[in-house]
Amino acid sequence: MDYGKLDASLAMAVDAEGRDAQVRELPVSVRLTGPLSEAQREQLRGCGVDGDDAGRTILTATLSRRDVEILADQPWVLFLTLSAQRRPL
């Protein structure tokens, strides 16, 4: 896995002891290089990233540790960040 593509909080969550590699529980933002091919879209869907990506370069999903590992190794994924719940000011 390319840890250089993960922010610090996501890297810590992925490495957490006792976390099941297959359970989708990590809210993640995925930044992409640009428009995707059909094969790349299929790979995203296989990792649990659903929705219409029509030209979008940032997608959000709830991923497993294994999904994060797969996406971090893809050349068309720029960065993965752990999403945080926003609260009113």
C-alpha positions as CSV (number, residue, x, y, z in Angstrom):
1,M,0.0,0.0,0.0
2,D,1.2,3.5,-0.8
3,Y,1.0,5.3,2.5
4,G,2.1,8.5,0.8
5,K,-1.4,8.7,-0.6
6,L,-3.1,8.5,2.9
7,D,-3.5,11.4,5.3
8,A,-2.3,10.8,8.9
9,S,-5.6,10.0,10.4
10,L,-6.5,7.4,7.7
11,A,-3.1,5.8,8.0
12,M,-3.6,5.4,11.7
13,A,-7.2,4.0,11.2
14,V,-6.0,1.5,8.6
15,D,-3.2,0.3,11.0
16,A,-5.4,0.1,14.1
17,E,-5.1,-3.2,15.9
18,G,-8.1,-5.5,15.7
19,R,-9.7,-3.9,12.7
20,D,-11.3,-6.4,10.4
21,A,-9.8,-5.9,6.9
22,Q,-13.2,-6.6,5.2
23,V,-15.7,-4.6,7.2
24,R,-16.6,-1.3,5.5
25,E,-16.4,1.2,8.3
26,L,-14.0,4.0,7.3
27,P,-15.6,7.1,5.8
28,V,-13.1,8.2,3.1
29,S,-12.8,10.9,0.5
30,V,-11.0,9.7,-2.7
31,R,-9.3,12.3,-4.9
32,L,-8.8,11.2,-8.5
33,T,-6.5,12.3,-11.3
34,G,-9.3,13.1,-13.7
35,P,-12.0,11.5,-15.7
36,L,-12.0,7.7,-15.3
37,S,-12.2,4.8,-17.8
38,E,-14.9,2.3,-17.5
39,A,-12.5,-0.3,-16.0
40,Q,-11.5,2.3,-13.4
41,R,-15.1,3.0,-12.6
42,E,-15.7,-0.8,-12.2
43,Q,-12.8,-1.0,-9.8
44,L,-14.2,1.8,-7.7
45,R,-17.6,0.1,-7.6
46,G,-15.9,-3.1,-6.6
47,C,-14.4,-1.3,-3.6
48,G,-17.7,0.2,-2.5
49,V,-17.5,3.6,-4.2
50,D,-20.9,4.1,-5.7
51,G,-22.7,7.0,-7.3
52,D,-22.3,9.0,-10.5
53,D,-18.7,10.1,-10.9
54,A,-19.4,12.0,-14.2
55,G,-16.3,14.1,-14.3
56,R,-15.9,14.5,-10.5
57,T,-12.4,14.3,-9.1
58,I,-13.5,13.8,-5.4
59,L,-15.7,10.9,-4.4
60,T,-16.8,9.8,-0.9
61,A,-17.5,6.3,0.4
62,T,-17.4,4.0,3.4
63,L,-14.5,1.6,2.7
64,S,-12.9,-1.4,4.4
65,R,-9.2,-1.5,5.2
66,R,-8.7,-3.8,2.2
67,D,-10.5,-1.3,-0.1
68,V,-8.2,1.5,1.1
69,E,-5.1,-0.7,0.4
70,I,-6.4,-1.5,-3.2
71,L,-7.2,2.1,-4.1
72,A,-3.9,3.5,-2.6
73,D,-2.0,1.4,-5.1
74,Q,-3.8,2.8,-8.1
75,P,-2.0,5.4,-10.2
76,W,-5.2,7.3,-11.0
77,V,-5.9,7.8,-7.2
78,L,-4.1,10.9,-6.0
79,F,-5.0,11.0,-2.3
80,L,-7.3,9.3,0.3
81,T,-8.4,11.1,3.4
82,L,-10.4,10.0,6.4
83,S,-13.7,12.1,6.4
84,A,-14.8,13.8,9.5
85,Q,-18.3,14.6,10.5
86,R,-18.8,18.3,10.3
87,R,-20.4,20.2,13.1
88,P,-22.0,23.6,13.2
89,L,-19.8,26.5,14.3
